[in-house]
Amino acid sequence: PEPVDMTPTLHHAVVSALVDIHNNVYALTQKLGKSLTGRRYYASPRDALDLIKKFMDVEQEKRAYLEEHQTHMRAGLDKLKETQEQVGILQAEMLQKETTLKAKDIESNQKLVLMMEKQKEAEVRKVTAEKLTVELNQQTEAIRERKESVQNELADAEPALNAAKHSVQNIRKPQLDELRALARPPNPVRMALETVILMISGEKYTEWVDVRKIIRKDDFISTVVNFDPLLLGQKIVRTVQDEYLNNADFNYDSVDRASKACGPLFQWAESQVKYATILRKVKPLRDEVDRLEQASSVLETSQVQAVAEVNELEQILETYKMEYAGAIRDTEVIRTEMESVIKKVSRAESLLSSLMEERDRWQETWQSFDTQMSTLIGDCLLSAAFLTYSGIFDQSSRRTLM
């Protein structure tokens, strides 16, 4: 047969202890006999059963208490450890937010510097644009005044010239044919035609044969109508005035009576001379208008460019303002979050500081749990024995039993 393991177990030890306790109490009762009151001491089987029950009750209660207390201690220590870890996380978060806050402060300051620079630049360009606008308005007004002056000078001469051109256009071919057929035209007719030919050709023809050749051309009337008064030189104008128009006998009535075709030609020549004279008179003013218009065109280009630059700078400035406002908002949000984190860290550190001594005590208590659990059975045996048997004995006997 296999050898039996005779190593005593905890169960055997407890049973032996219970039996030994009851036997020791029984032996003491036999030794003591009667008490001073005459009452005898007994240790009955019922007491043995009561000892077992009390041992089980005390052991269960004490074990439950120790385990529950151990659980509370473990939870408290875990909570302290968790709080320490959270403090570390919060401190790291605080450092990170502090770094972010500094970066945001730098960014907002940079945005502010850029915004101020663009604002100054926009103000300078705005002053320039306003100055150019004033100059442009002044030049526009000057051009308007000079143009108005030119128009006033030409107000009478130009309608007369246009009316004369219209009259020349209305000269009918039979009327021209009559002139071309004349062998010896009346003096007013000859002078009128010589004047017109001198003006459109720049050459003086006094022979009727030559004059007739020119007026026989098909484009004679169109040449007269489309003639540009600016082509009249001062010398020709002076010749026409001195040799023809200043002649008292040479006038519209005398020419018109002599030939209905030459009347309009005389009016044309007279209005052309008058118009050319006025044009020459106002030529410096017109030249000044051209010069002013050219300068105004350059000035307008500069003014439009300056206004466009101002608008662009204002848009950029508005963008910088929005970015700066956003940076400030972000900074304030981070600052608020950082203040909240600082408060949390402060409270957590204060709590940890106040619980440091308590933590040491909890730690010691936690470390004593193993010791208490290792002596639990013996402590409960003594406790159950004391509760079951010691009540009937005096102090001396109790010490003996313990």
C-alpha positions in Angstrom: 0.0 0.0 0.0 1.0 3.6 -0.7 2.4 5.5 2.4 -0.1 7.8 4.0 0.8 11.5 4.2 0.9 12.2 7.9 1.8 15.9 7.5 -0.8 17.8 9.7 -3.1 20.3 7.8 -4.6 23.5 9.0 -7.8 21.7 9.5 -6.2 19.1 11.8 -4.4 21.9 13.7 -7.7 23.8 14.3 -9.5 20.6 15.4 -6.7 19.7 17.7 -6.7 23.3 19.1 -10.4 23.2 19.7 -10.2 19.9 21.5 -7.2 21.0 23.5 -8.9 24.2 24.5 -12.0 22.4 25.8 -9.8 19.8 27.6 -7.8 22.5 29.3 -11.0 24.3 30.4 -12.4 21.0 31.6 -9.2 20.3 33.5 -9.3 23.7 35.1 -12.9 23.3 36.2 -12.0 20.0 37.8 -9.1 21.6 39.6 -11.1 24.6 40.8 -14.0 22.6 42.1 -16.4 25.1 43.6 -16.3 28.8 43.4 -16.3 31.1 46.4 -20.1 31.3 46.1 -20.3 27.5 46.3 -21.2 27.1 42.6 -19.3 24.4 40.7 -17.5 25.0 37.4 -18.5 22.9 34.3 -17.2 22.5 30.7 -19.9 20.6 28.9 -20.2 19.3 25.3 -22.6 22.2 24.6 -19.7 24.6 25.4 -17.5 22.7 22.9 -20.2 23.2 20.2 -20.6 26.9 21.2 -16.8 27.2 20.9 -16.9 25.9 17.4 -19.8 28.1 16.4 -18.2 31.2 17.9 -14.9 30.4 16.2 -16.6 30.1 12.8 -18.6 33.3 13.3 -15.6 35.4 14.5 -13.4 34.0 11.8 -15.9 34.8 9.1 -16.6 38.3 10.5 -12.9 39.1 11.0 -11.9 37.8 7.6 -14.7 39.8 5.9 -13.7 42.9 7.8 -10.0 42.5 6.8 -10.8 41.8 3.2 -13.2 44.7 3.0 -10.7 47.0 4.7 -8.0 45.7 2.5 -10.2 46.5 -0.6 -10.8 50.1 0.7 -7.1 50.5 1.4 -6.3 49.3 -2.1 -8.9 51.6 -3.7 -7.6 54.5 -1.7 -4.0 53.8 -2.7 -5.0 53.3 -6.3 -6.9 56.6 -6.2 -3.9 58.3 -4.8 -1.7 56.8 -7.5 -4.2 57.7 -10.2 -4.3 61.3 -8.8 -0.5 61.5 -9.0 -0.6 60.2 -12.6 -3.3 62.8 -13.4 -1.3 65.5 -11.8 1.6 64.5 -14.0 -0.6 64.5 -17.1 -2.1 67.9 -16.2 1.4 69.3 -15.6 2.5 68.1 -19.0 -0.7 69.5 -20.5 0.0 72.8 -18.7 3.6 72.9 -20.2 2.2 72.2 -23.6 -0.4 74.9 -23.4 2.2 77.3 -22.1 4.3 76.6 -25.1 1.2 76.9 -27.4 0.3 80.2 -25.6 3.7 81.6 -26.2 3.6 80.6 -29.9 0.1 82.2 -30.2 1.4 85.4 -28.5 4.2 85.6 -31.0 1.8 84.9 -33.9 -0.6 87.6 -32.7 2.2 90.1 -32.3 3.4 89.3 -35.8 -0.1 89.8 -37.2 -0.3 93.1 -35.3 3.0 94.3 -36.7 1.9 93.3 -40.3 -1.4 95.0 -39.7 0.1 98.2 -38.5 2.6 98.2 -41.5 -0.2 97.7 -44.0 -2.3 100.3 -42.3 0.5 102.9 -42.5 1.1 101.9 -46.2 -2.6 102.1 -47.0 -2.8 105.6 -45.3 0.1 106.8 -47.4 -1.3 105.4 -50.6 -4.7 106.8 -49.7 -3.3 110.3 -49.3 -1.5 109.9 -52.7 -4.7 108.6 -54.3 -6.8 111.5 -52.9 -4.1 114.0 -54.1 -4.1 112.5 -57.6 -8.0 112.6 -57.6 -7.9 116.3 -56.7 -5.3 117.0 -59.4 -7.3 114.9 -61.9 -10.5 116.8 -61.1 -8.7 120.1 -61.4 -7.3 119.2 -64.8 -10.7 117.9 -66.0 -12.2 121.2 -65.0 -9.4 123.1 -66.8 -9.9 121.0 -69.9 -13.7 121.6 -69.7 -13.2 125.3 -69.4 -10.7 125.5 -72.3 -12.9 123.3 -74.5 -15.8 125.5 -73.7 -13.8 128.6 -74.6 -12.8 127.0 -77.9 -16.4 126.1 -78.6 -17.5 129.6 -77.7 -15.0 131.0 -80.2 -16.3 128.6 -82.9 -19.9 128.9 -81.9 -20.8 131.3 -84.8 -18.2 130.4 -87.3 -18.7 126.6 -87.3 -22.5 126.7 -88.1 -21.9 129.3 -90.8 -19.2 127.0 -92.3 -21.5 124.0 -92.2 -24.4 126.0 -93.7 -22.0 127.1 -96.5 -20.9 123.5 -97.1 -24.5 122.4 -97.3 -25.3 125.2 -99.8 -22.3 124.1 -101.9 -23.6 120.5 -101.9 -26.9 121.8 -103.2 -25.3 123.4 -106.3 -26.9 121.7 -109.3 -25.1 120.4 -112.3 -26.9 122.7 -114.8 -25.7 125.7 -112.7 -22.1 124.5 -112.9 -22.6 123.7 -116.7 -23.7 127.4 -117.2 -20.5 128.6 -115.5 -18.3 126.2 -117.5 -20.0 127.4 -120.7 -19.3 131.1 -120.1 -16.6 132.6 -122.4 -16.3 135.8 -120.4 -17.9 135.5 -117.0 -18.9 138.5 -114.9 -16.3 139.9 -112.6 -18.0 138.8 -109.4 -18.2 135.2 -110.7 -14.6 135.2 -111.8 -13.4 136.6 -108.5 -15.5 134.0 -106.5 -14.1 131.1 -108.5 -10.5 132.4 -108.3 -10.9 132.7 -104.5 -12.2 129.2 -104.1 -9.5 127.7 -106.4 -6.8 129.6 -104.6 -8.0 128.2 -101.3 -8.4 124.6 -102.3 -5.2 124.4 -104.5 -2.9 127.0 -103.0 -2.3 128.4 -106.5 -3.6 131.6 -107.9 -5.3 131.3 -111.3 -6.4 134.5 -113.0 -6.9 133.2 -116.6 -10.4 132.0 -117.2 -9.2 129.1 -119.3 -7.4 127.7 -116.3 -10.3 128.4 -114.0 -12.7 126.7 -116.3 -10.5 123.6 -116.5 -10.6 123.2 -112.7 -14.3 123.7 -112.3 -15.0 121.2 -115.1 -13.5 118.4 -112.9 -16.0 115.9 -111.6 -14.7 116.1 -108.0 -14.7 119.9 -107.8 -17.8 120.2 -105.6 -16.7 117.3 -103.4 -13.2 118.8 -103.0 -14.8 122.1 -101.9 -17.2 120.4 -99.5 -14.5 118.1 -97.9 -11.9 120.8 -97.7 -10.1 121.0 -94.3 -9.9 124.6 -93.0 -6.7 123.8 -91.2 -5.0 123.5 -94.6 -5.4 127.2 -95.2 -2.1 128.8 -94.7 -1.8 132.3 -93.2 -0.4 133.6 -96.5 -3.3 132.4 -98.5 -5.8 133.7 -96.0 -4.1 137.1 -96.1 -4.1 137.1 -100.0 -7.8 136.1 -100.1 -8.7 138.9 -97.7 -6.5 141.6 -99.2 -7.2 140.9 -102.9 -10.8 139.6 -102.8 -12.8 139.8 -99.6 -11.8 143.3 -98.7 -13.0 144.6 -102.1 -16.2 146.6 -101.5 -17.8 145.5 -104.8 -17.1 141.8 -104.0 -19.8 140.6 -101.7 -22.5 137.9 -101.5 -25.3 139.9 -103.1 -23.2 140.9 -106.1 -22.0 137.3 -106.6 -25.4 135.8 -106.1 -27.0 138.1 -108.6 -24.3 137.2 -111.1 -24.6 133.4 -110.6 -26.8 131.3 -108.2 -24.0 128.7 -108.3 -21.3 131.1 -107.2 -23.3 132.6 -104.3 -22.9 129.5 -102.1 -19.2 129.3 -103.2 -18.7 132.9 -102.0 -20.3 132.0 -98.7 -18.1 128.9 -98.4 -14.9 130.9 -99.1 -15.9 133.7 -96.6 -16.9 131.2 -93.9 -13.7 129.1 -94.5 -11.5 132.2 -94.1 -13.4 133.2 -90.9 -13.3 129.7 -89.5 -9.6 129.3 -90.3 -8.8 132.7 -88.7 -10.6 131.6 -85.6 -8.9 128.2 -85.6 -5.5 129.9 -85.9 -6.5 132.2 -83.0 -7.6 129.3 -80.8 -4.9 126.9 -81.9 -2.7 127.6 -78.8 -5.7 126.9 -76.7 -6.5 123.7 -78.5 -2.9 122.7 -78.2 -3.1 123.3 -74.5 -6.2 121.2 -74.4 -4.4 118.3 -76.2 -1.5 118.7 -73.8 -3.8 118.7 -70.8 -5.7 115.7 -72.1 -2.5 113.8 -72.5 -1.3 114.8 -69.1 -4.8 114.0 -67.7 -4.6 110.5 -69.3 -1.3 109.8 -67.6 -2.7 111.3 -64.3 -5.9 109.2 -64.6 -3.8 106.1 -65.1 -1.8 106.9 -62.0 -4.9 107.7 -60.0 -6.7 104.5 -61.1 -3.6 102.5 -60.1 -3.3 104.3 -56.8 -7.0 103.7 -56.0 -6.6 100.0 -57.0 -3.6 99.8 -54.7 -5.5 101.4 -51.9 -8.4 98.9 -52.3 -6.0 96.0 -52.5 -4.2 97.2 -49.3 -7.5 97.7 -47.5 -8.5 94.1 -48.4 -5.2 92.8 -47.2 -5.6 95.0 -44.1 -9.0 93.6 -43.5 -7.6 90.0 -43.8 -4.9 90.8 -41.3 -7.5 92.3 -38.9 -9.5 89.1 -39.1 -6.4 86.9 -38.7 -5.3 89.1 -35.7 -8.7 88.9 -34.1 -8.7 85.1 -34.6 -5.2 84.8 -33.1 -6.4 86.9 -30.1 -9.4 84.7 -29.7 -7.3 81.5 -29.9 -4.9 83.1 -27.3 -7.7 83.9 -24.9 -9.1 80.4 -25.3 -5.7 78.8 -24.6 -5.1 81.2 -21.7 -8.5 80.3 -20.2 -7.8 76.6 -20.6 -4.4 77.0 -19.1 -5.8 78.8 -16.1 -8.3 76.0 -15.7 -5.5 73.4 -15.9 -3.4 75.4 -13.3 -6.4 75.4 -10.9 -6.8 71.7 -11.4 -3.1 71.0 -10.8 -3.1 73.3 -7.7 -6.1 71.5 -6.2 -4.7 68.1 -7.0 -1.3 69.0 -5.6 -3.0 70.4 -2.5 -5.0 67.2 -2.1 -1.9 65.1 -2.5 0.0 67.1 0.0 -2.7 66.7 2.6 -3.0 63.0 2.0 0.7 62.2 2.0 0.7 61.3 5.7 -2.5 59.4 5.3 -1.0 57.6 2.4 1.9 56.5 4.6 -0.5 55.2 7.2 -2.6 53.4 4.6 0.6 51.9 3.2 1.6 50.6 6.6 -1.9 49.3 7.1 -1.9 47.6 3.7 1.5 46.0 4.5 0.0 44.7 7.9 -2.8 42.9 6.1 -0.7 39.8 5.3 0.4 39.6 9.0 -3.1 39.9 10.2 -4.4 37.3 7.7 -1.5 35.0 8.7 -2.6 35.1 12.4 -6.3 35.2 11.7 -7.0 31.6 12.6 -5.1 31.7 15.9 -6.5 35.1 16.9 -10.1 33.8 16.2 -9.5 30.6 18.2 -8.3 32.7 21.2 -11.2 35.1 20.8 -13.8 32.3 20.5 -12.3 30.5 23.5 -12.3 33.7 25.6 -16.0 34.4 24.6 -17.1 30.8 25.3 -15.3 30.0 28.5 -13.8 33.0 30.3 -17.0 34.5 31.5 -17.4 32.2 34.5 -13.9 32.5 35.8 -12.1 35.2 37.7 -9.2 37.2 36.4 -6.5 34.9 37.6 -8.1 31.9 36.0 -8.6 33.8 32.8 -4.8 34.6 32.6 -4.1 30.9 33.2 -6.5 29.9 30.4 -4.9 32.5 28.0 
